[in-house]
Amino acid sequence: MTALSVEPVEPSGPAGPAGPVQPPGPVPARGTGRGRLVLARLLAARSAVAGAVVVLLLFALAFGGPYLTPWDYAAPDFTALHQPPSAEHWFGTNGVGQDVFAQTVRGLQKSLIIGLLVALFSTVLASLVGACAGYFGGWTDRALMFLVDLLLVFPSFLIITIVSSRLKSAGWIAFVLLLALFNWMITARVVRSMTLSLREREFVRAARFMGVRPLRIISRHILPNVASFLIIDATIAVGGAVMSETALSYFGFGVKAPDVSLGTLLAAGTSEAPVFPWMFYFAAGLLVLFVLAVNLVGDGLRDALDPTAGGAPRRTRRLRRKQK
């Protein structure tokens, strides 16, 4: 059994009647220490940093790529049909002469926007439903959890394919809402279980006894304490939403022509991939790269925000020893 040695700590100022008096100076922010530790853990995870860099580069390509080429994604070049990659058409052209690079960056942009909006809407909905169900309990909890269980039973892919075909005039925003509607139930259940534990904490009880309104308690005390989980879940949900959009668009139930997404590009290039591989593999490569990078960032955030995660990186352990 190892004996613990306690070293005396010298007071930083002259002793007063109530103990050592600290010299005047700026008081550090309350969350500064934990914020530095989380940032150090995140930066020490090389895979997470690499994933974040790749995600940023893909966003820069998606939104800056259309300004790098003189070709519009919908404008055909009838003098270059099924042309391989060249100095004029970087990713080649398709069967009607459209520039594949312009279409790929446009499709990447559309898929990223849809993924971000679906993750945002579904995370907000899950946090509100889960927090309200866990905090209020009773019939509110039973009604909301019955709704969650009901939506989990429904075959979401089949429902989206049926409904999306009837909402062609509504555009891709309706498609985003449909994806978000069936992408929040599991997160809501986790938030509910966390809220059941948090509502018995002293600071929540004190706020309730002081007459603070329930919705204010949820927004000021419950949701900030589950924010770490929500950030991780939203990060991973972006990749899942992009995959869902790609799958639905591949089968013709997502983004409609003349607009394009990664799913529509993959659907159009699948049959011609053996002969004209540039029509398929550029879009497929960007999709795989983005989903892999998002998963790496999500894993890094989970390890950085979880105080019980084992195997802290070496740089983090050095920072802890310096703080001690």
N, C-alpha and C positions, 0 to 999 in steps of 0.2 A: 504494500500500500504506500503510495507516494505522499509525503507530507507537503502541505501547501505552506509556502512562506509568504508572509505579508510584509511588504516594505512600507515604512512610514512615508507619508506624503507631507512635504514641507508646505506650510501655508504660504499663499502668494501675496499676503499683505499683513499689516499689523493686526494682532489679535485684539478683538473687542470683547465686550461682556458676553455676546452671544456666539463667539467663535471667531475664526479668521475673517477679516474684512477684505473682500476682493477689491483691487484697484479699479478705478473707473475706466471704462473702455467699452467698445462695441460688444453687444451680446450676440453671439452667433444664432442663426436661425435654427428653429427646433428640428427641422427635417434635413439640415445640411449634412450631418454625419451619415444618415441612411442613404441620402441621395448620392453622396460620393461613393459609398460602398456599392450601390446598385450600378452606378456608371462604371466603376472599376471592374466589377464582375462582368458587365456586358462587353467592355472593351477587351477584357482578357480572353473572352471566347472568340477565337479567331474565325471560327465558322460563322458565328453570328455577324461579325464585322464584314466578312466577305459577302454574306447574304445581303446585308444592308447596302453595301456598295453596288452589288449587282441589281438590286431593286431600284436604286436611285438612277443607275445608268439606263435601265429599261424604261423608267418614266421619262428620262431625258430624251431617249430615242423616240418614245411614243409621241411626245408633244413637240419635240424639236425636229424630228425626222421629216415631217412634211415640208419644212422650210429648207431642207438640204437638197431637195430634188425639184427640177422644173416640171415634173409630171404630176398631174392630178390622179388620184386613185381611180376615178371613174372615166378619165379621158383615154380613148383608145389611140394607138399608133398603128394605123393600118399598113404601114411599111415594115413593121416588125411583129410578125405573128409567131408565137412560140419560139422566141429568140432566147438563147442561153444568156447567162450573166455576161455583161460587157461594160465598157466604159460609159456608154450611153444609158443603158438600163442595168443598174447594179445587180439586181436580183433576177434579171431576165423579164420576159413578158409572158402573158397567158395567150389563150387561143384567139382572143379578139384584140390583142395588142395592148392591153392595159399593163402598166408598169407594176411588177410584182413587189418592188421595194415600197412604192407609194401605197399599195394595197396592204402590205404587211404592217407598216407603221400605223396606218389608219385602223386596221383590225386590232392591233395591239392596244392602241389608244382606247378604242371602244370597249374592249374586253376589260381593261384596267378600270375604266370609269364605272362599268357595270359592277365589277367586283368590289370596288370601294363603296359604292352606294348600297349594295346588298349587305355588305358587312356592317356598315353604319346603321342602316335601318333595323336590321335584325338584332344587333347588339343593344340598341336603345330600347327596342320593344321587349327583348328578353330581360333587360335590367329592370324595367318598370314593372313588368308582370311578376317576375320572380321576387322583387323586393316587396311589392304590395301583398302578394300571397303570403310570404313569410312573416311580414310585420303584423298585418291585420289578423291573420288566422281565421278560424271559424268558417262561416259560409263563404266569405271572400276567397279563402284559400281553397276550399272545396270546389267552388265554381271555376276558378282560374285553372286549377290542376285538372279538372275534368276537360276543359277546353284544350289544354296541352296534350292530355292523353288522346283526345279525339283526333287532333291534328297529327299526332304520331302514328295513329292507326291508318289514316288515309294514305294511299299511294301518291306521294307528292309529285313524282315525275309524270305519272299518268294524268293527274289533274291539271298540271301546268301545260302539258301538251294539248289537252282538250280546250282549256280556257284561252290559251295564248292564240290559238287559231281564230277565235272569235273576237280578239282585240287587235286586229291588224291595224285599224285606223288609229288606235291610241298610241302607237309608237313604242319605242324601247323602254320608256319610263314605266309603262304598265307591266312590261316584262320584268323590270327590276322589282317592282312591288310584289309580283307573283313569287319571284325567287325569295325575297325577304320574308314573305308570309309563311313559308315552309322551312325556314332556316334558323329558327330562334328557340325551339321548344327545349332542346337539351340544355342549352345555356340557361334558360329560365329556371329549370329544375335545380341546377347547381347554385344559382343565385338565391333561390328560395331556401335551400338548405343552409347556406352561409348566413342568410338573414335570420333564420330561426336561432342561430347561435348568437348573432350580434345583438338581437333585441333584448337579450338578458344581461348584457354588459352594463356596467355601472353608469357610463356616460349616457347611454340611451335611456336608462331608467331615470336618471337625473333630469334629462331634457323632458321626459314625459311628465314627471312630477311638477316641473316648472310650468307646465301648460303649453309647451311648444306643440304646434300643430303636427299631426302625423306626416303629412306630405313634406313638411320642412325637415322633420327628423330623418325621413328617408333620403332626401336630397343632400342634407348636410352631414349626416352621421353614418347612414347605412351604405349608400352608394360609394362614397370615398373609400370605405374600408374594403370594398370588393373591386375597386378600380384596377388593381393589379391583375386579377383574373380576367376582367373584362378586356383589358388591353391585350393580353395574350390571346384570348379567344377571338377578338376582332382581327388580330393580325393573321391568325391561321384561317379565319373565315374568309379573308380576301382570296386566298389561294383556292379554297373550296368553291367560292362563288364563281371564280373565273373558270374552273373546271366544269361546273354545272352549266354556265352559260355556253361554254364551248360544246358540251355534249348536246344541249338542246338546239343550238344553232346548227350543229352538224346534221341533225335530223330535220331541220327546216322549221323549228318552232321558236327560234329566238330572233336575232336581228334579221330584218328583211331587206332585200335589195331595193335600191341600189347601194345601200350602206353595207359595210362588211365588218366582220369580226374574225377573230382567230378561228372560231368554229365554222363559219361559212367558208373561209379560205381552205381549211382542212377538208371540208366536204367537197369543195370544187376541185381540189388537187388530188384527192385519193385515187380516183380512177386513172389519172394521168401520171401518177408518181413514178411508175416503172420507166416511162419514156421521157417525161419532163420532170425530173425530180425537184427542180428549183421551185415548182409550183406548190410543193407540199412541205419540204423539209425545212425551209426557213421559218414558216409559221409554226410548225411542230417544235422546232428547236427553241424558239422564243417561249412557247408555252411551257415546255418542260423546264427551261431555265428559270422562268419566273416562279413556278410552283415550288421548285426545289429551293430557291433563294428565300421565299417567304417562309417555308418550313424551317429553314436554318435560323432565320430571325426570330420566329416564334419559340423555338427551342432555347435560343439564347436569352430571350426575355423571361421565359419560365424559370430558367436557372438563376438569372440575376435578381428577379423579384421574389423568389421563394427563399425565405430565410433558413429553411430546413434542408435545402438542397445540399447533398454531400459532394465531396470532391471539388472544393473550391479551387479555382485556378491559382497558379503560383503567384501571379502579381497581386491577386486579392489577398492571399495569405500574408505577403510582405506588407501590404497596406494595413492589415489588421495588427501586425506586430508593431508597426510604427505608431499606430494610434494608441496601443497599450503603453 
